[in-house]
């Protein structure tokens, strides 16, 4: 008992084990509950878009519907294909959901204790672990030993590899200003400069938003689970609790994509005049920072839901064209033009300087003149030049126009000829 008490009371264990463990358990409980109610929220949003009421029977206004769905999924039969790979079939959804939940450790949900850990390669850690989560979809489709899941897994692998490149390149532009891969340092850089990187990097934000929708397999990019041709895609053979793990991973990834966009482009938990509470009321400041972060994330999540019930699904060739001919070139052009804008402002106009601080070196934009320069260059130079480059790259591209094809008529043959052309 003395040994156990010594371990528990050890300040190192308290700082690096017990406190993070408590935060992790609280965060998991909140996130898992939130994901369940995101499904409820999406059903309500889709119902309002389609002039319906949505779930209304279980509890007041249907608020207990997620609990009823959970009980139903737990009680449903767990079916495993007879000719499938049983081990991989069971392991695949676990891999997807674990990779999605591990990423939560480095996301700054608020100031102070609201962040589990801050590492200097936080953004790189998120991208690398998220890419491993793709293997869960690929393995699940392959282990099912069925043609529809296999086709869904192949589509998913090609789609996610394509849009991962665009997503990673889109994050380079804001990093030129933050000078750090730490998620907390990116938020602090925007808070200190009193600016959101969305104003400096509109092209990067648009590319990241589109790539985020594609990475989470959401409409209009839900080709891996297209119901019209693939039944349910990679999870066709899954049922019950294992199917719910894929569902959990999808909505958690949607939450993570929104959290990354908020952190990198929308200032994270920072908000104007909120810093005044930090010295005198740190507890209240932490709660308000979590609230601000949650509101920003929910706005983006609503956009995900709105996209699903508004836009039609892309064809597969359109999906690949958008990724390789538009998203990746736009991200590359954004990096090159942003680098040129920073060099002009730093060396010619003297509007920027690099300083050291708590989170290492970063790019500081002094005064309103510097901010006006970068915002003006972003919207008046960066956006038009990127659009011009994309137009030049895709000037010879064409799309299959079904309406135009239907208007094409074969020349009519004389009535005296039969099918072999004989009179």
Order of alpha helices (4+ residues) and beta strands (2+ residues): alpha-alpha-alpha-alpha-alpha-alpha-alpha-alpha-alpha-alpha-alpha-alpha-alpha-alpha-beta-beta-alpha-alpha-alpha
